[in-house]
């Protein structure tokens, strides 16, 4: 099958010349009709999708659905009679070209046209304090990050960069990493109070969901499909760290000890691996997650020689995006530990990141040097976004 460039135009082959006995009737077509047909044939592929949906809904006029024969989803169909009647399509390559349409191709075309992995500011400088951290996106595309305008706050920033205080944390609590559950509940690592806080999505009520006095200072969070949370817990003064597991009921257990300064943490797409990085030691570790949430078979995924680590997140393919604090980069690391690329984030101190935007392919980075959010587009959606979108569509 001939595959068209998504930025090219569809040009249907001209119909063969009519036999001589029909020449007079063929010549009777007006110039305006010919011009309209020519303009119709030259429409970009993706602009025809709406027309195709209407055609599919039309009553059956002795045509047959072609989608299944070309491997398309069952809800993507075109009628032969519609195509041949409206477009005088007389060749299989042209017909196949017309079938390469719809939402998936439209998104592919847009991705091909946009610039990927190029950062630009989302919020103004000094929108946050130097404690800017923890970004997470909700299903509507809003970004949440701690210490907006002043300490002890969580800010809510729209995709166009407009920010406001979403909630004030009680007592002496100061937030760090944030994750959002399938039901919209927000969980925040409170490194001062040695807590994991819970924030109700509608009332915005803040409560202590999990607490243990043995915690050093819970730093970043990762959420598993089961609803359990993993929390990194570094001791900066000692250069050590550990990892906690919090069940959906908020019960805490220590699942990894004898680490370096544990910081960024993330669960793989299949939920079988937990990744933990060490800021000072510059290691990225991979653990096997057992059915009960415990961690086994620790192995080194990647060691870097320079610059520290901070927060990290996975895309749907399992690639890790890791902030390189001090280097001003986000590194994209494959599940095999291969460095795929680095992205400059317009400041030397990125502290964390999340995926969001309309399709989950916008990465938002908290950058301490300029105290702002930075964004860049990527080729694949983030894992957390995909899970939230699935949960939202099932409600």
C-alpha positions in Angstrom: 0.0 0.0 0.0 1.3 3.4 -0.8 1.9 5.5 2.3 1.4 9.3 1.9 3.4 11.9 3.7 1.0 13.4 6.2 1.9 16.9 5.1 1.2 16.2 1.4 -2.0 16.6 -0.5 -4.3 13.9 -1.8 -4.5 13.9 -5.5 -7.0 11.4 -6.9 -6.0 10.2 -10.4 -8.1 11.7 -13.1 -10.8 9.4 -14.5 -10.0 7.9 -17.8 -11.3 9.8 -20.9 -14.9 9.1 -21.6 -15.7 7.1 -24.8 -16.4 9.3 -27.8 -20.1 8.6 -27.7 -20.2 10.2 -24.3 -17.9 13.1 -25.1 -20.7 15.6 -25.4 -22.2 14.7 -22.0 -18.7 14.8 -20.4 -18.1 18.2 -21.8 -21.3 19.5 -20.2 -19.7 19.7 -16.7 -19.2 23.3 -15.6 -15.9 24.8 -14.8 -17.1 25.6 -11.3 -17.9 21.9 -10.7 -14.5 20.9 -11.9 -12.8 23.5 -9.7 -14.8 22.2 -6.7 -13.8 18.6 -7.3 -10.1 19.7 -7.8 -10.2 21.6 -4.5 -11.8 18.6 -2.8 -9.2 16.2 -4.0 -6.4 18.4 -2.8 -7.5 18.7 0.8 -5.0 17.5 3.3 -5.6 14.0 4.5 -6.7 15.0 8.0 -9.4 17.5 6.9 -11.4 14.7 5.3 -11.9 12.9 8.6 -15.1 14.7 9.5 -16.6 14.0 6.1 -15.8 10.3 6.5 -17.5 10.1 9.8 -20.7 11.6 8.2 -20.4 9.2 5.3 -20.2 6.2 7.6 -23.4 7.3 9.4 -25.3 7.5 6.0 -27.8 4.8 5.2 -26.5 1.8 3.2 -26.7 2.4 -0.5 -25.6 -1.0 -1.6 -22.0 -0.2 -0.5 -19.8 -2.3 1.8 -17.5 -1.3 4.6 -13.8 -1.5 3.7 -12.2 -0.8 7.1 -11.8 -4.5 8.1 -10.0 -5.4 4.9 -7.3 -2.9 5.5 -6.7 -3.6 9.2 -8.5 -0.5 10.5 -10.5 -0.5 13.7 -14.1 -1.6 13.3 -15.5 1.9 14.0 -13.5 3.4 11.1 -15.3 2.6 7.9 -15.9 4.1 4.4 -18.5 2.9 1.9 -17.2 2.1 -1.6 -20.3 3.6 -3.1 -19.7 6.9 -1.3 -16.1 7.1 -2.4 -16.8 6.2 -6.0 -19.9 8.4 -6.2 -18.4 11.5 -4.6 -14.8 11.2 -5.7 -14.9 9.0 -8.9 -12.1 7.0 -7.3 -11.1 4.3 -9.9 -7.8 3.0 -8.5 -6.9 1.0 -5.4 -3.9 3.1 -4.5 -6.0 6.2 -4.4 -8.6 4.4 -2.3 -6.0 3.2 0.1 -4.6 6.7 0.4 -8.0 8.0 1.4 -8.3 5.3 4.1 -5.2 6.6 5.8 -7.2 9.2 7.7 -8.8 9.8 11.1 -7.7 10.9 14.5 -4.6 8.8 14.7 -3.2 10.2 11.5 -4.2 13.7 12.4 -2.2 13.5 15.6 0.8 12.0 13.8 0.7 14.9 11.3 0.6 17.4 14.1 3.5 15.7 15.9 5.5 15.7 12.7 5.0 19.4 12.3 5.8 20.5 15.8 9.2 21.0 17.4 10.0 18.3 19.9 12.4 18.4 22.9 12.8 22.2 22.8 12.1 23.9 26.1 10.3 27.2 26.6 9.0 28.9 29.8 5.4 28.3 30.9 5.3 30.7 33.9 7.0 33.9 34.6 10.3 34.0 36.5 9.9 34.1 40.3 6.4 32.7 40.2 7.5 30.2 42.9 10.0 30.1 45.7 13.3 28.3 45.5 11.4 25.3 46.9 9.6 24.8 43.6 9.1 21.0 43.3 6.8 18.1 42.8 4.8 18.8 39.6 1.8 16.6 38.8 -0.9 17.0 36.2 -4.6 16.2 36.6 -6.8 14.8 33.9 -7.8 18.3 32.7 -4.2 19.3 32.0 -3.6 21.6 35.0 -0.2 21.4 36.6 0.3 21.4 40.4 3.6 22.3 42.0 4.6 23.2 45.6 5.6 26.6 47.0 3.7 28.8 44.5 4.4 32.5 45.4 5.3 31.6 49.0 6.2 28.5 51.1 3.6 26.0 52.3 1.4 26.4 49.3 0.5 24.2 46.3 0.0 26.2 43.1 -2.4 25.3 40.3 -1.2 26.4 36.8 -3.3 26.1 33.7 -1.8 24.8 30.4 -1.5 28.5 29.3 0.5 29.5 32.3 -2.0 31.1 34.6 -1.4 30.3 38.2 -3.2 30.5 41.5 -2.8 29.1 45.0 -4.7 25.8 45.1 -4.3 25.0 48.8 -2.3 26.1 51.9 -0.7 23.3 53.8 -1.4 23.2 57.6 1.0 23.6 60.5 4.6 23.5 59.5 4.1 21.2 56.6 6.0 21.9 53.4 5.4 19.8 50.3 7.8 18.2 47.9 6.8 15.4 45.5 3.1 15.2 44.3 1.2 12.3 42.7 -2.5 12.2 41.7 -4.6 9.0 42.1 -7.1 7.6 39.6 -9.9 9.2 41.6 -8.3 12.6 41.5 -7.0 12.5 45.1 -3.7 14.3 45.5 -0.9 12.9 47.6 2.0 15.1 48.8 5.3 14.3 50.4 5.6 16.5 53.5 9.3 16.5 54.3 9.1 18.7 57.4 6.3 16.8 59.1 7.5 13.3 58.1 4.1 12.7 56.5 2.4 11.8 53.3 -0.6 14.2 53.0 -3.9 13.5 51.3 -5.9 16.3 49.6 -9.5 15.6 48.6 -10.1 16.6 45.0 -13.4 18.5 45.6 -13.2 20.0 49.1 -9.4 20.4 49.0 -9.4 19.3 52.6 -5.8 18.3 53.7 -5.2 15.4 56.0 -2.3 13.2 57.1 -2.6 9.9 55.2 0.5 8.2 56.4 3.1 9.1 59.1 6.2 7.4 60.6 8.7 9.0 63.0 11.4 6.9 61.4 11.1 8.9 58.2 14.1 11.2 57.4 12.2 13.5 55.1 9.9 11.9 52.5 10.9 13.4 49.2 9.4 12.0 46.0 6.4 9.7 45.4 5.4 7.1 42.8 2.0 5.5 42.5 1.4 1.9 41.4 -1.8 0.7 39.6 -2.9 -0.9 42.8 -3.1 2.5 44.5 -0.1 1.9 46.7 2.6 4.6 46.9 6.3 4.4 47.1 8.2 7.2 48.8 11.9 8.0 48.6 13.3 9.1 51.9 16.9 10.6 51.8 19.0 11.6 54.7 21.1 14.4 53.2 23.4 15.0 56.1 24.3 11.3 56.2 24.3 10.7 52.4 22.0 7.7 52.8 18.4 6.9 52.0 15.6 4.4 52.0 12.2 3.7 50.4 8.8 3.3 52.0 5.6 1.6 50.8 2.2 3.0 51.7 -0.8 0.8 51.1 -4.1 2.2 49.8 -5.2 2.3 53.5 -2.1 4.4 54.4 -0.2 1.7 56.2 3.6 2.3 55.9 6.4 -0.3 55.7 10.1 0.1 54.9 10.9 -1.8 51.7 14.4 -0.7 50.9 17.3 0.4 53.1 21.1 1.0 52.8 20.7 3.3 49.8 22.5 6.5 48.9 20.5 9.7 48.8 17.3 8.3 47.4 15.4 10.9 45.4 13.6 10.4 42.1 11.3 7.3 42.1 9.0 5.8 39.5 7.0 2.6 38.7 7.4 1.0 35.3 4.4 0.7 32.9 3.9 -3.0 33.7 4.3 -2.2 37.4 7.0 -4.9 37.7 9.9 -2.6 38.3 10.5 0.3 40.7 13.2 2.8 39.7 15.0 4.8 42.3 17.8 7.3 41.7 20.5 8.6 44.2 21.3 12.3 43.9 24.8 12.3 45.3 26.0 8.9 44.2 24.4 9.4 40.7 23.1 5.9 40.4 19.7 4.7 38.9 18.6 1.4 40.5 15.9 -1.0 39.4 14.0 -3.3 41.8 11.6 -6.1 41.1 8.2 -5.3 42.7 6.7 -8.4 44.3 2.9 -8.9 44.5 2.8 -7.7 48.1 4.7 -4.5 47.1 8.0 -5.5 48.5 11.2 -5.0 46.6 13.8 -7.6 45.5 16.6 -8.2 43.0 18.2 -4.7 43.1 20.3 -4.0 40.1 22.2 -1.0 38.7 20.5 0.4 35.6 22.8 3.3 35.0 25.6 5.3 36.7 26.5 8.8 35.7 29.9 10.4 36.3 28.8 14.0 36.8 26.0 16.1 38.1 23.2 15.1 40.5 19.8 13.6 40.0 16.4 14.8 41.2 12.8 13.8 40.2 12.0 11.4 37.3 9.0 10.0 35.5 8.3 7.3 32.9 6.6 7.6 29.5 4.2 4.9 28.3 7.1 3.0 26.6 9.0 2.8 29.9 11.6 5.4 29.1 12.8 7.4 32.1 13.0 11.2 32.0 15.4 12.3 34.8 16.2 15.8 35.9 19.9 16.5 36.1 20.3 19.0 38.9 23.3 21.3 38.3 23.5 20.4 34.6 20.3 22.0 33.5 19.2 19.0 31.5 16.5 16.3 31.5 17.9 13.0 30.3 15.8 10.4 28.5 16.9 7.0 29.5 15.7 3.8 27.9 14.5 0.8 30.0 17.9 -0.8 29.1 19.8 2.1 30.6 20.8 3.7 27.3 20.9 7.5 27.1 18.6 8.5 24.3 18.9 12.3 24.5 19.3 15.2 26.8 17.0 18.3 26.8 18.2 21.8 27.9 15.6 23.2 30.3 16.7 26.9 30.3 18.1 26.8 33.9 20.8 24.9 35.7 18.6 23.4 38.5 15.7 21.3 37.3 14.1 19.6 40.4 11.3 17.5 39.0 8.9 16.9 36.1 5.6 15.5 35.0 3.7 14.8 31.8 0.6 16.5 30.7 -0.9 18.7 28.0 -3.8 17.8 25.8 -2.3 14.5 24.8 0.2 13.7 27.6 3.2 14.7 25.4 4.0 17.9 27.2 6.7 17.6 29.9 6.6 20.3 32.6 9.8 20.9 34.6 10.2 22.7 37.9 13.3 24.8 37.6 14.8 26.3 40.8 17.3 28.8 39.3 14.5 30.9 37.7 11.8 29.7 40.0 9.4 28.9 37.2 7.8 26.1 35.2 9.4 25.2 31.9 7.7 23.0 29.2 8.7 21.0 26.2 6.9 18.6 23.8 7.9 14.9 23.4 7.1 12.1 21.1 5.2 9.8 23.5 2.7 10.4 26.3 3.6 10.1 30.0 2.6 7.0 32.0 0.8 8.9 34.7 -1.2 10.9 32.1 -2.2 7.7 30.3 -3.5 6.1 33.6 -5.4 9.2 34.6 -7.0 9.5 31.1 -8.1 5.8 31.2 -9.6 6.3 34.7 -11.4 9.5 33.6 -12.9 7.9 30.5 -14.2 5.0 32.5 -16.2 7.1 34.9 
